[in-house]
Amino acid sequence: MTGRRPLGDRARTSPGRPRPSGGAVRLSGARRAWQEGVCHSAAWFRGRRAAPIVKVMFAVYAARIDRDQPLNGLETGERPAPEARPGWSTIDVRAASLNHHDLWSLKGVGLSDDKLPMILGCDAAGVDEDGNEVVLHSVIGQSGHGVGPKEPRSILTERYQGTFAEQVSVPAWNVLPKPKGLSFEEAACLPTAWLTAYRMLFTNAGVRPGDSVLVQGAGGGVATAAIVLGRAAGLKVFATSRDEAKRKRALELGAVEAVEPGARLPQRVDAVIETVGAATWSHSVKSLRPGGTIVISGATSGDRPSHAELTRIFFLELKVVGSTMGTKDELEDLLSFCATTGVRPIIDEVLPLERAREGFERMEAGGQFGKIVLTTS
């Protein structure tokens, strides 16, 4: 790996035991006694404790919380490698993808100061201890595996160190086989944004082939996934974006029409996939047929719309459904769906882990179309 020594070649002693500086060499007690001709028993040597060896790895992590300038808290450098623990598996990461969740973490949403420093990253694909190519389900505690039955669920980076590193440790239950037809980069896009879109469409919106769907904010990871998955499933997909180039890309991916946010659609739709929030909320409500469903999984423009449209919601008996991530079973279904249909995640850019800040800056500016992926080699 460019600029980094292999993980196995890097180790350091405990920070509490400073190394000698200058030209002087400080002798250990055993070495000094040997030089003085003093002989010690085996019991004496057994009683001497060696300084613990801490393996380190390159990682991208949140060092500080900054709600106004989140990237001020982003750091790269050496962090302790995961230690073995019962019921958990350590994965050599090959690829990991960025999500808006990582930016929110830097703002302190879902991540408190007492958890810092925290390695960022929810998604990853890599190789387990037995050499198997795997994908990670990033919801920890969903079943109690590895953490106990009473621990509430969390996403990697909220309680446990994330995937933007050379290695990550997760409960063995969270590890799934990677389909051979998917690259590491493609597989790393699926566990958060694509799983979220899959659950929004097929579990929470309950749409079927032939139904119509509006996807707000084409270009983001979830929205792009929803367009591709919806098209592959036989849905009539409409999309919105402020950017003309992104509207064009949405059409290329299979949307039947792509319009500016707020523009009138040629028909009212069965469901809306909403991740933008305040800026598009009124349009989402007005675009639904009576009895239709809005599924919301994010609010990148804010969570307080100027018009909640409550009258329209109750009078037309509209449904508003919140959606977060997805289950391990749904991730297995998504992996199978991609392997069977040939559907592949849309990747905007692949960067080496050392250039993670560039990816964060691009995502913060909203310049990407699809997923930004980080690789470790």
C-alpha positions as CSV (number, residue, x, y, z in Angstrom):
1,M,0.0,0.0,0.0
2,T,1.4,3.3,-1.0
3,G,2.9,5.3,1.8
4,R,2.0,2.7,4.5
5,R,3.8,-0.3,5.8
6,P,1.8,-3.6,5.9
7,L,-0.3,-4.0,9.0
8,G,1.7,-7.0,10.2
9,D,4.9,-5.0,10.2
10,R,3.7,-2.2,12.4
11,A,3.5,-2.4,16.2
12,R,4.4,-0.2,19.0
13,T,4.8,-0.5,22.7
14,S,2.2,0.8,25.2
15,P,2.2,4.7,25.1
16,G,3.0,4.6,28.8
17,R,6.5,3.3,28.1
18,P,8.5,6.1,26.3
19,R,11.4,5.1,24.1
20,P,14.9,6.4,25.0
21,S,15.9,9.6,23.2
22,G,19.2,11.1,22.2
23,G,22.3,8.8,22.1
24,A,22.0,7.2,25.5
25,V,20.9,3.5,25.7
26,R,19.0,2.7,28.9
27,L,19.5,-0.9,30.0
28,S,16.7,-3.1,31.4
29,G,17.1,-4.5,34.9
30,A,17.8,-8.0,33.5
31,R,20.4,-6.7,31.0
32,R,22.2,-4.6,33.7
33,A,22.3,-7.5,36.1
34,W,23.8,-9.8,33.5
35,Q,26.5,-7.3,32.7
36,E,27.3,-7.1,36.4
37,G,27.7,-10.8,36.6
38,V,24.6,-11.4,38.8
39,C,22.6,-14.5,38.1
40,H,18.8,-14.5,38.5
41,S,16.4,-17.5,38.9
42,A,13.8,-18.4,36.3
43,A,11.1,-17.2,38.8
44,W,12.6,-13.8,38.7
45,F,12.3,-13.6,34.9
46,R,8.7,-14.9,35.0
47,G,7.8,-12.1,37.4
48,R,9.0,-9.4,34.9
49,R,6.1,-8.1,32.7
50,A,6.8,-7.2,29.1
51,A,5.3,-4.0,27.8
52,P,2.1,-4.8,25.8
53,I,2.5,-4.7,22.1
54,V,-0.3,-2.7,20.4
55,K,-0.8,-3.4,16.7
56,V,-1.7,-0.3,14.7
57,M,-3.3,0.3,11.3
58,F,-4.1,3.2,9.0
59,A,-7.6,4.7,9.5
60,V,-9.9,7.6,8.9
61,Y,-11.5,8.8,12.1
62,A,-13.5,11.5,13.9
63,A,-11.1,13.2,16.3
64,R,-13.4,16.1,17.3
65,I,-17.1,17.1,16.9
66,D,-17.7,20.3,15.0
67,R,-21.4,20.9,14.2
68,D,-20.7,23.9,11.9
69,Q,-17.6,22.7,10.1
70,P,-17.7,18.9,10.4
71,L,-14.6,18.2,8.3
72,N,-12.5,20.1,10.9
73,G,-12.9,17.0,13.0
74,L,-11.7,14.5,10.4
75,E,-8.3,13.0,10.8
76,T,-6.2,10.2,9.2
77,G,-3.4,8.2,10.7
78,E,-2.6,5.3,12.9
79,R,-5.2,3.8,15.2
80,P,-5.1,0.5,17.3
81,A,-6.0,-2.5,15.2
82,P,-9.0,-4.6,16.5
83,E,-8.3,-7.2,19.1
84,A,-9.7,-10.7,19.0
85,R,-12.9,-11.2,21.0
86,P,-15.2,-14.2,21.4
87,G,-18.1,-14.3,18.8
88,W,-16.6,-11.6,16.7
89,S,-14.8,-11.7,13.4
90,T,-11.9,-9.5,12.2
91,I,-12.2,-8.5,8.5
92,D,-9.4,-7.3,6.3
93,V,-11.1,-4.4,4.5
94,R,-10.8,-4.2,0.8
95,A,-13.3,-1.5,0.1
96,A,-15.7,0.8,2.1
97,S,-18.1,3.4,0.9
98,L,-19.1,6.9,2.2
99,N,-22.5,7.8,3.5
100,H,-24.1,11.0,4.7
101,H,-24.2,9.2,8.1
102,D,-20.4,9.8,8.2
103,L,-20.8,13.5,7.9
104,W,-23.6,13.5,10.5
105,S,-21.2,11.6,12.8
106,L,-18.7,14.4,12.5
107,K,-21.4,16.8,13.5
108,G,-22.1,14.8,16.6
109,V,-25.4,13.2,15.5
110,G,-25.4,9.7,16.9
111,L,-21.8,10.1,18.1
112,S,-20.9,11.6,21.5
113,D,-17.6,13.1,22.6
114,D,-16.9,10.3,25.0
115,K,-16.7,7.8,22.1
116,L,-14.0,9.8,20.4
117,P,-11.7,9.1,18.6
118,M,-14.1,7.0,16.4
119,I,-13.1,5.3,13.1
120,L,-15.8,6.3,10.6
121,G,-17.5,4.1,7.9
122,C,-20.6,1.9,8.0
123,D,-20.1,-0.2,4.8
124,A,-17.4,-2.6,3.9
125,A,-16.4,-5.7,1.9
126,G,-13.3,-7.7,2.5
127,V,-11.8,-11.0,3.5
128,D,-12.3,-12.8,6.8
129,E,-9.8,-14.9,8.8
130,D,-10.4,-17.9,6.7
131,G,-9.8,-16.2,3.4
132,N,-13.5,-15.9,2.5
133,E,-14.7,-12.8,0.5
134,V,-17.5,-11.2,2.6
135,V,-19.8,-8.3,3.0
136,L,-20.7,-6.7,6.4
137,H,-24.2,-6.0,7.8
138,S,-23.5,-2.8,9.8
139,V,-26.3,-2.9,12.2
140,I,-24.9,-4.2,15.5
141,G,-27.2,-5.5,18.3
142,Q,-30.2,-6.2,15.9
143,S,-30.3,-9.8,17.1
144,G,-28.2,-9.7,20.3
145,H,-25.4,-11.7,18.6
146,G,-22.0,-10.6,19.9
147,V,-23.3,-8.0,22.3
148,G,-26.1,-9.5,24.5
149,P,-29.9,-9.4,24.2
150,K,-30.4,-6.1,26.0
151,E,-28.1,-3.8,24.1
152,P,-30.1,-1.5,21.7
153,R,-29.2,-1.6,18.0
154,S,-26.6,0.7,16.7
155,I,-24.8,1.3,13.4
156,L,-21.1,1.0,13.2
157,T,-19.4,4.3,14.3
158,E,-22.1,5.0,16.9
159,R,-20.8,2.5,19.5
160,Y,-18.2,0.4,17.7
161,Q,-15.3,1.4,15.4
162,G,-16.1,1.7,11.7
163,T,-14.8,0.4,8.4
164,F,-12.6,3.2,7.1
165,A,-9.5,1.3,8.2
166,E,-7.4,-1.7,7.2
167,Q,-9.3,-3.9,9.5
168,V,-12.7,-3.9,11.3
169,S,-14.2,-6.2,13.9
170,V,-17.9,-7.2,13.9
171,P,-20.0,-10.0,15.4
172,A,-19.6,-13.1,13.3
173,W,-23.4,-13.0,12.7
174,N,-23.0,-9.8,10.8
175,V,-20.7,-11.3,8.1
176,L,-22.3,-12.5,4.8
177,P,-20.7,-14.1,1.8
178,K,-20.0,-11.8,-1.1
179,P,-21.4,-13.0,-4.4
180,K,-18.6,-13.8,-6.8
181,G,-20.0,-11.6,-9.6
182,L,-19.7,-8.4,-7.4
183,S,-16.4,-6.6,-7.0
184,F,-15.3,-5.5,-3.5
185,E,-16.0,-1.9,-4.6
186,E,-19.6,-2.8,-5.7
187,A,-20.3,-4.9,-2.7
188,A,-19.2,-2.2,-0.3
189,C,-21.9,0.1,-1.6
190,L,-24.8,-2.2,-0.6
191,P,-25.1,-2.4,3.2
192,T,-26.3,1.1,4.0
193,A,-27.6,3.2,1.1
194,W,-28.7,0.4,-1.2
195,L,-30.1,-1.6,1.7
196,T,-32.0,1.5,2.8
197,A,-33.4,2.0,-0.7
198,Y,-34.4,-1.7,-1.0
199,R,-36.3,-1.7,2.3
200,M,-38.0,1.6,1.5
201,L,-39.3,0.3,-1.8
202,F,-40.2,-3.3,-1.3
203,T,-40.9,-3.5,2.5
204,N,-42.2,-0.1,3.6
205,A,-43.7,1.3,0.4
206,G,-45.0,-2.1,-0.6
207,V,-44.8,-1.3,-4.3
208,R,-45.3,-3.9,-7.0
209,P,-44.3,-4.1,-10.7
210,G,-46.3,-1.6,-12.7
211,D,-46.6,0.9,-9.7
212,S,-45.3,4.4,-9.9
213,V,-42.7,6.0,-7.6
214,L,-41.2,9.5,-7.2
215,V,-37.6,9.5,-6.0
216,Q,-36.5,12.9,-4.6
217,G,-32.9,14.1,-4.9
218,A,-31.4,12.0,-7.7
219,G,-27.7,11.8,-7.3
220,G,-27.5,10.8,-3.6
221,G,-26.6,7.2,-2.7
222,V,-30.1,6.1,-1.6
223,A,-31.9,8.0,-4.4
224,T,-29.7,6.5,-7.1
225,A,-30.2,3.1,-5.6
226,A,-33.9,3.5,-5.6
227,I,-34.0,4.5,-9.3
228,V,-31.9,1.5,-10.3
229,L,-33.7,-1.0,-8.1
230,G,-37.1,0.4,-9.0
231,R,-36.5,0.2,-12.7
232,A,-35.1,-3.4,-12.4
233,A,-38.3,-4.3,-10.5
234,G,-40.7,-3.0,-13.2
235,L,-41.7,0.2,-11.5
236,K,-42.5,3.5,-13.3
237,V,-39.9,5.8,-11.7
238,F,-39.9,9.6,-11.7
239,A,-37.0,11.6,-10.2
240,T,-36.1,15.1,-9.2
241,S,-32.8,17.0,-9.0
242,R,-31.8,20.7,-9.1
243,D,-28.9,19.7,-11.4
244,E,-29.5,19.3,-15.1
245,A,-26.7,16.8,-15.5
246,K,-28.1,14.6,-12.6
247,R,-31.5,14.7,-14.2
248,K,-30.0,13.4,-17.4
249,R,-28.2,10.6,-15.5
250,A,-31.4,9.7,-13.8
251,L,-33.0,9.2,-17.2
252,E,-30.1,7.1,-18.4
253,L,-30.6,4.9,-15.3
254,G,-34.2,4.2,-16.2
255,A,-36.3,7.0,-14.8
256,V,-39.2,7.8,-17.2
257,E,-39.0,11.5,-16.4
258,A,-36.7,13.7,-14.4
259,V,-37.8,17.2,-13.3
260,E,-36.7,20.0,-11.1
261,P,-37.9,19.8,-7.5
262,G,-41.4,21.1,-7.1
263,A,-42.4,20.6,-10.8
264,R,-45.8,19.0,-11.5
265,L,-45.6,15.4,-12.5
266,P,-47.7,14.0,-15.4
267,Q,-49.5,11.7,-12.9
268,R,-49.8,11.2,-9.1
269,V,-47.7,8.4,-7.9
270,D,-48.2,5.4,-5.6
271,A,-45.2,6.1,-3.4
272,V,-42.5,8.7,-2.8
273,I,-38.9,7.9,-1.7
274,E,-37.9,10.9,0.4
275,T,-34.4,11.5,1.7
276,V,-34.1,15.3,1.1
277,G,-36.6,16.4,3.8
278,A,-37.7,20.0,4.3
279,A,-36.9,21.3,0.8
280,T,-39.0,18.7,-1.0
281,W,-41.6,17.6,1.6
282,S,-44.5,19.6,0.3
283,H,-43.9,18.4,-3.2
284,S,-43.7,14.8,-2.0
285,V,-47.1,15.1,-0.3
286,K,-48.7,16.8,-3.3
287,S,-47.4,14.2,-5.7
288,L,-49.1,11.3,-4.1
289,R,-52.4,9.7,-5.2
290,P,-55.1,9.3,-2.5
291,G,-54.0,6.5,-0.1
292,G,-50.4,6.7,-1.3
293,T,-47.3,6.4,0.8
294,I,-44.3,8.6,1.6
295,V,-41.3,6.6,2.9
296,I,-38.7,8.8,4.5
297,S,-35.2,7.8,5.6
298,G,-33.4,11.1,5.8
299,A,-33.6,14.9,5.8
300,T,-30.4,16.2,4.3
301,S,-32.0,19.7,3.8
302,G,-33.4,19.8,7.3
303,D,-36.2,18.2,9.3
304,R,-38.6,21.2,9.7
305,P,-40.6,21.9,6.5
306,S,-42.3,25.2,6.2
307,H,-45.6,23.4,5.2
308,A,-46.3,20.0,6.8
309,E,-49.3,19.6,4.6
310,L,-51.3,17.9,7.4
311,T,-54.7,18.7,5.9
312,R,-53.8,16.9,2.7
313,I,-52.3,14.0,4.6
314,F,-55.4,13.2,6.6
315,F,-58.0,14.1,4.0
316,L,-56.4,11.9,1.3
317,E,-55.5,9.2,3.8
318,L,-51.9,9.4,3.0
319,K,-49.4,7.2,4.8
320,V,-46.0,8.5,6.1
321,V,-43.6,5.7,7.0
322,G,-40.2,6.1,8.6
323,S,-37.4,3.8,7.4
324,T,-33.9,3.1,8.8
325,M,-31.4,0.7,7.2
326,G,-32.6,-2.8,6.8
327,T,-32.3,-6.3,8.2
328,K,-29.7,-9.0,7.6
329,D,-32.3,-11.0,5.7
330,E,-33.0,-8.0,3.5
331,L,-29.3,-7.5,2.8
332,E,-29.1,-11.2,1.8
333,D,-32.1,-10.7,-0.6
334,L,-30.4,-7.5,-2.0
335,L,-27.2,-9.4,-2.7
336,S,-29.1,-12.2,-4.4
337,F,-31.1,-9.6,-6.4
338,C,-28.0,-8.0,-7.7
339,A,-26.3,-11.3,-8.5
340,T,-29.3,-12.6,-10.3
341,T,-30.4,-9.5,-12.3
342,G,-27.0,-8.1,-13.0
343,V,-27.9,-4.8,-11.3
344,R,-24.8,-3.0,-10.0
345,P,-24.4,0.0,-7.7
346,I,-23.6,3.3,-9.4
347,I,-20.1,4.3,-8.3
348,D,-19.2,8.0,-8.6
349,E,-15.5,7.7,-7.7
350,V,-13.0,5.3,-6.2
351,L,-10.2,6.7,-4.0
352,P,-7.5,5.2,-1.9
353,L,-8.1,5.4,1.9
354,E,-5.4,8.1,2.3
355,R,-7.4,10.4,0.1
356,A,-10.6,10.1,2.1
357,R,-10.8,13.8,2.8
358,E,-11.4,14.4,-0.9
359,G,-14.3,12.1,-0.9
360,F,-15.8,13.7,2.2
361,E,-15.4,17.2,0.6
362,R,-17.1,16.0,-2.6
363,M,-20.0,14.4,-0.7
364,E,-20.4,17.5,1.5
365,A,-20.6,19.7,-1.6
366,G,-23.2,17.4,-3.1
367,G,-21.2,16.9,-6.3
368,Q,-21.4,13.1,-6.5
369,F,-23.8,11.0,-8.5
370,G,-23.8,7.6,-6.8
371,K,-21.4,6.2,-4.3
372,I,-17.9,7.3,-3.3
373,V,-15.7,4.3,-2.5
374,L,-12.5,4.1,-0.5
375,T,-10.0,1.2,-1.1
376,T,-7.2,0.0,1.1
377,S,-4.9,-1.2,-1.7
